[in-house]
């Protein structure tokens, strides 16, 4: 059996080498190669983008959790959301969301107000500063995202998007 430890450490691999090694490992364990190539590639791209987003958010003085709130409210558009809805979107406990909203409201990124139709509910919406931060984050991430796809032609990007959208459309049917 091979030993673990400092002597077993490998040189840092390129993303392509790491992907090929991961696929080979999963195939050797019984995974179907075509499936492993796709899923491992999607995971690798997501992992690398998450690392880049974390650094970008730090530069914008924004946490991943705060980004989830900004993005959720931006997707809702003119519709206000409740703290519970935001907690569900961010997959966190409502008490964690309350703390997050307090912090973001203190920074002027969002506002909370009572729901006129149900005074026990609070509605949350982005302020102008919140919208500005959301747009700045999207513009900055678009640079990295464009760089990620730079080796694909416009037609290839369109086709990749189309194929991934087919996969996404079937996600709700999978009982995992």
Buried (B, 14 or more C-beta within 10 A) or exposed (E): EEEEEEEEEEEEEEEEEEBBEBBBEBBEEEBEEEEBBBBBBEEBBEEEBEEBBBEBBEEBEBBEBBBBBBBBBBEBEEEBBBBEBBBBBBEBEEEEBBEBBEBBBEBEBBBBEEEEEEEEEBBBBBBEEBBEBBEEBEEBBEEBBEEEBEEEEEEEEEEEEEEEEEEEEEEEEEEE
